[in-house]
Amino acid sequence: MLKQRVITAVILLLFFLPALFHPSPLWLGVLGVLLILAASWEWGRLNDLGFASAFVMPAICLVLFLSYWYWRHYLLVSKLYWLICIGIWFCTIIFYLKNGSPRWKSTPKLCRLGLGIFLLISTGLSLLQAKLIGTDFLISVLLLVWTADIAAYFVGRRWGRHKLAPTISPGKSIEGLVGAVLAVWLLALAWITASNYLTFEHDSIFIRLFAFGWPALLLVLSVLTLTSAAGDLFESMIKRAAGVKDSSQLLPGHGGVLDRLDALLPVLPLAVLISMF
């Protein structure tokens, strides 16, 4: 299993890193679209669509992406769109994490599918928007989410005593969440300190937030970390409602695309919105 995970991760990085650092946003945009199309198919499968009928989800997402590229030509989406997107994300997360998998399962299928298309399209757009803001900015957001995820896992495994959401994801703990917040704070401190000595583009989310002072920096980073954990829990709730462990087996050793993107789904739009202030 470990060997399979490593091989899959290396193959993904071989595609992701060149697209990430390429000066044109086109390649990352194409890669992002492919990931979202795969994730949308998984969303359909998790929400009562058959193997073949679930392909209507990526078909709709592809049409919407192509429409954006045709009409917007990589232009930034307005702040109003991201405000609406984050409002829908927060309301969805709070409502369904409070009421659990049965409430999600009882929601009309068309509503669940429509919500998935909107949220996944927004994630794909926010990935491209973050690249347009700056590669340094996008890397810092990705590192924030990955650091939070890794820290939550190891701190929770070592010191976790109090369950965060036992009915949704029994393995996650409050101690792990606290560890994630502290780890992200340390990452920001290291990044800001290094930026004073190294010559690289100073346009990360940490540098932008630091301009408002330490209290604002730590507060917003905490919100982003909590949002990351909420995205993870939300996807876990959907899988529990569907009665499966992984969103699919598209990524050998890792499960599905949604399993790898869950924490990023709400964080990327929120980070883009924050950058506009």
VOMARDREN-703344 format. One record per atom (N, C-alpha, C): x, y, z; residue in one letter. Coordinates in steps of 0.2 Angstrom, whole numbers, plus 5000, padded with zeros to 4 digits. Atoms other than C-alpha are relative to their C-alpha. Example, Ala and Ser with C-alpha at 12.3 -4.5 7.8 and 13.67 -1.06 7.14 Angstrom:
VOMARDREN-703344
500449945000A/506249785039A/500450065000A/499649944999S/506849955036S/499650055003S/
***
This chain:
VOMARDREN-703344
500449945000M/500050005000M/500450065000M/499649944999L/501450125005L/500350014993L/499749995007K/502350094988K/499650034995K/500549975005Q/500750124978Q/499950075002Q/500149934998R/500450284988R/500650054997R/499449965002V/502250344984V/500050014992V/500049995008I/502150304965I/499550044998I/500649965003T/500450384963T/500250085002T/499849934998A/501150544973A/500550034995A/499449985004V/502750554962V/499750014993V/500349995006I/501650534946I/499650075000I/500349944999L/500550674952L/500450065000L/499649945000L/501950794956L/500450014993L/499749995006L/502750764939L/499650044995L/500449965004F/501250844931F/499850075004F/500249944997F/500850964945F/500550065001F/499549954999L/502451054948L/500250044994L/499949965006P/502851104930P/499450054999P/500649955001A/501051174929A/500050055005A/500049954995L/501251264945L/500550064999L/499549955001F/502851354941F/500150034993F/500049975006H/502551384923H/499750075000H/500349934999P/502251574920P/499350014997P/500750005002S/500651544910S/499549965004S/500550034996P/499151504920P/499649944996P/500450055004L/498451394906L/500149935002L/499950074998W/499351234911W/499749985007W/500350014994L/498851244929L/499250005000L/500750005001G/497051284923G/499849944997G/500250065003V/496951134912V/500149945005V/499950054995L/497651024926L/499450005005L/500549994996G/496451104938G/499349974998G/500750025003V/494951074926V/500049925001V/500050085000L/495450884925L/499949975007L/500150034993L/495550864944L/499250015002L/500749984998I/493850954946I/499549954996I/500450055004L/493050844932L/500049935003L/500050074997A/493650684941A/499650015007A/500349994993A/493050754958A/499250014999A/500749995001S/491350804951S/499749934998S/500250075001W/491150624944W/499949965007W/500050044994E/491550554961E/499450035005E/500649974996W/490250684969W/499449974998W/500650035003G/488950614957G/499949935003G/500050074998R/489350434962R/499849995008R/500150004993L/489350474981L/499250035001L/500749974999N/487550554978N/499549974996N/500650045002D/486550414971D/500050004992D/499950015008L/487150424952L/500349944999L/499650065002G/487650264943G/500650024997G/499349995003F/489350244935F/499950044994F/500149975006A/488750304918A/499750075001A/500349944999S/487550434924S/500450065003S/499649954996A/488850514935A/500450054995A/499649965005F/489750574919F/499650074998F/500449945001V/488350714918V/500350055004V/499749954996M/489250804932M/500650034997M/499449975004P/490950824923P/499850044994P/500249975006A/490050864907A/499850075001A/500349934999I/489151014915I/500650045003I/499449964998C/490751074924C/500450024994C/499549985006L/491751064908L/499750064996L/500349955004V/490451174899V/500050075004V/500049934996L/490451304913L/500750025000L/499349985001F/492351304913F/500250034993F/499949975007L/492451334894L/499750064999L/500449945000S/491151464896S/500450065003S/499649954996Y/492251554909Y/500650024995Y/499449985004W/493751544898W/499950044994W/500249975007Y/492851604882Y/499850075002Y/500249934998W/492051754891W/500450045004W/499649964996R/493251804904R/500850004999R/499350005002H/494951764897H/500550015006H/499650004994Y/495751734914Y/499950065004Y/500149944996L/495151894921L/499749975007L/500250024993L/494851884940L/499250015001L/500750004998V/493151844946V/499850065005V/500249954995S/492251984956S/500049985007S/500050024993K/492351994975K/499349985002K/500750024999L/490451984975L/499949925000L/500150075001Y/490551804968Y/500349965006Y/499650044995W/491851744981W/499650015007W/500449994994L/490751824995L/499449955000L/500650055000I/489251724989I/500249935001I/499750065000C/490351574987C/500149985007C/499850014993I/491051585005I/499449995004I/500650004996G/489351625012G/499649934999G/500350065001I/488651465004I/500449945003I/499550054997W/490151365010W/499949995007W/500150004992F/489951415028F/499349985002F/500750024999C/488051395028C/500049925000C/500050075001T/488251225021T/500449965005T/499650044995I/489651165032I/499750005007I/500350004993I/488851225048I/499349965001I/500750044999F/487051155044F/500149935000F/499950075001Y/487650985038Y/500449975005Y/499650034995L/489050955051L/499650005007L/500450004994K/487751005064K/499549945000K/500550055000N/486450885058N/500249934997N/499750075002G/487550745051G/499849974994G/500150045006S/487450615037S/499349994998S/500750015001P/485550575039P/499750064996P/500349945003R/485150755035R/500250014993R/499850005006W/486250755020W/499749954995W/500350055004K/485550595013K/499350024999K/500749985001S/483750665015S/499950064996S/500149955005T/484150815005T/499949984993T/500150025007P/483450804987P/500650004996P/499350015003K/484750734976K/500250054995K/499949945005L/484550874963L/500450065004L/499749954996C/485050994977C/500749995001C/499350024998R/486550894982R/500550004994R/499650005006L/487150874964L/500150084998L/499949935002G/486851064960G/500550035005G/499649974995L/487751114976L/500849984998L/499350025002G/489251004971G/500350034994G/499849975006I/489351074954I/500350075002I/499849934998F/489451254961F/500650005004F/499450004995L/490651214975L/500749984996L/499450035003L/491851114964L/500250054994L/499849955005I/491751244950I/500450065003I/499749954996S/492151374963S/500749995002S/499450024999T/493651274968T/500550014994T/499649995006G/494351264951G/500150074998G/499849935001L/494151444948L/500450035005L/499649974995S/494951494964S/500749974999S/499350025002L/496451384959L/500350044995L/499849965006L/496651474943L/500150085003L/499949934998Q/496351644952Q/500650015005Q/499450004996A/497651604965A/500650004996A/499550005005K/498851574951K/500150074997K/500049945003L/498451734943L/500250065005L/499749964994I/498751824960I/500750005000I/499350014999G/500451744961G/500249935002G/499850064999T/501351584961T/500249995008T/499850004993D/502051624978D/499450005005D/500750004996F/500251664985F/499749935000F/500350065001L/499651494978L/500449955004L/499650054997I/501051394985I/499950015008I/500149994993S/500851475002S/499349975003S/500750034998V/498951425003V/500149935000V/500050085000L/499351244998L/500449985006L/499650024994L/500751235011L/499650015006L/500449994994L/499551305024L/499549945001L/500550065000V/498251165020V/500449945002V/499650064999W/499551025019W/500350005007W/499750004994T/500451085035T/499449985006T/500650014995A/498751085045A/499849935000A/500250075001D/498350915038D/500549955003D/499550044997I/499950835043I/500150015007I/500049994993A/500050915060A/499449985004A/500650024997A/498250875064A/500149925001A/499950085000Y/498650685060Y/500549985005Y/499550024995F/500250675070F/499950025007F/500149984993V/499750775085V/499449965003V/500650044998G/498050685085G/500249935002G/499850074999R/498850515084R/500450005007R/499650004994R/500050565099R/499750025006R/500349974994W/499050665110W/499250005000W/500749995001G/497250655104G/499649965005G/500450034995R/496050615118R/499250024999R/500749985001H/494450715114H/499850004993H/500250015007K/493550675098K/499750074997K/500349945003L/493150815086L/499350004998L/500750015003A/491650745077A/500049925000A/500050074999P/491450565083P/499549964995P/500550035005T/489950525072T/500250014993T/499849995007I/490750585056I/500749984999I/499350025001S/492650555058S/500349995007S/499750014993P/493150465074P/500750015001P/499350005000G/494950475070G/500350075002G/499749934999K/495050665072K/499850035007K/500149984993S/495250755088S/500150075001S/499949934999I/495250925096I/500750025001I/499349984999E/497050915101E/500350004993E/499750005006G/497450875083G/499950074996G/500249935003L/496551035077L/500450055003L/499649954997V/497451135090V/500750004997V/499450015003G/499051065084G/500150034993G/500149985007A/498551105066A/500150085000A/500049924999V/498251295071V/500750025002V/499349984998L/499951305080L/500549994994L/499650015006A/500851225065A/500050054995A/500149955005V/500151345053V/500350075003V/499749944997W/500651485065W/500850004999W/499350005001L/502451425065L/500250004993L/499849995007L/502451405046L/500050074998L/500049935002A/501951585044A/500650045003A/499449964996L/503251645057L/500749984996L/499550025004A/504551545047A/500150034993A/500049975007W/504051615030W/500150075001W/499949935000I/503951795036I/500850015002I/499349994998T/505651775045T/500549994994T/499650025006A/506451695029A/499950054995A/500149955005S/505751835018S/500450065001S/499549954998N/506851955027N/500749994997N/499350025002Y/508451865021Y/500049974993Y/500050035007L/507951775005L/499750044995L/500349965006T/507651854988T/499549964996T/500550035004F/506051784982F/499450045000F/500649965000E/504351854978E/499650005006E/500349994994H/503551924993H/499250014999H/500749995001D/501751894989D/499649945002D/500350054997S/501251755000S/499450025004S/500549984996I/499651755010I/500250025007I/499749984994F/500751765025F/500250075000F/499849935000I/501551925020I/499450054999I/500549965001R/499951995014R/499650025007R/500349994994L/499151965031L/500450035005L/499549974995F/500652015041F/500050084999F/500149935000A/500352195034A/499550035004A/500549984996F/498852205045F/500249995008F/499850014993G/499852155061G/499949935002G/500050074997W/500151995071W/499349985002W/500750034997P/498351985079P/499649984994P/500450015006A/497551995061A/500349944997A/499650065004L/498851865054L/499849945004L/500150064996L/498551745068L/499249985000L/500750015000L/496651765068L/499849974993L/500250025007V/496451745049V/500349934999V/499750075001L/497651595049L/499649955004L/500450044997S/496651515062S/499349984997S/500650015004V/495051535052V/500149964994V/499950045006L/495851465037L/500249935002L/499950074997T/496451315047T/499449965002T/500750034998L/494751285054L/499649984994L/500350025006T/494051295037T/500249944996T/499750065003S/495251165031S/499749945003S/500250064997A/494751045044A/499249994999A/500750015001A/492851085041A/499949974993A/500050035007G/493151045022G/500149925000G/499950074999D/493850875027D/499549975003D/500650034997L/492450835039L/499450004996L/500650005005F/491150885026F/500049954995F/499950065005E/491850765013E/499949935004E/500150064996S/491950635027S/499349985001S/500750004998M/490150665031M/499649974994M/500350035007I/489650635012I/500149934999I/499850075001K/490650475011K/499649965005K/500450044995R/489750415027R/499349994998R/500750005003A/488050455020A/500049954994A/500050045005A/488550355005A/500249935002A/499850064998G/489250215015G/500649974997G/499450025003V/490950215008V/500650035004V/499449974997K/492750245014K/500450054996K/499649965005D/493550324999D/499550034995D/500449985005S/492750434986S/500049974994S/499950045005S/493350324973S/500749965000S/499350035000Q/494950224968Q/500450034994Q/499649975006L/495550344954L/500750015001L/499349994998L/497150374964L/500249945004L/499850064997P/497950204968P/500450025007P/499649994993G/498450204987G/499750065003G/500249944997H/497650374990H/499250005000H/500749995001G/495750344986G/499850044994G/500349965005G/494850474976G/500350075000G/499849935000V/495250644970V/499750055005V/500349974995L/493950714982L/500449995007L/499650014994D/494950634996D/500650045001D/499449965000R/496450734991R/499950085000R/500249935001L/495550894988L/499650035006L/500549984996D/494350905002D/500150065005D/499849944995A/495251025014A/500150064995A/499949945004L/495651134999L/499450034997L/500649985003L/493851144993L/499850075002L/500249934998P/493351295004P/500550055002P/499449954999V/495051365008V/500250044994V/499849965006L/495551414991L/499550064998L/500549945001P/493951524988P/500150055005P/500049964995L/494151595005L/500750045000L/499349975001A/496051635002A/500050054995A/500049965005V/495651714986V/499650065002V/500449944997L/494251824994L/500450045005L/499649964995I/495451875008I/500550044996I/499549975003S/496751924995S/499750074997S/500449945003M/495452054988M/500050065005M/500049944995F/495552155004F/500750025002F/
***
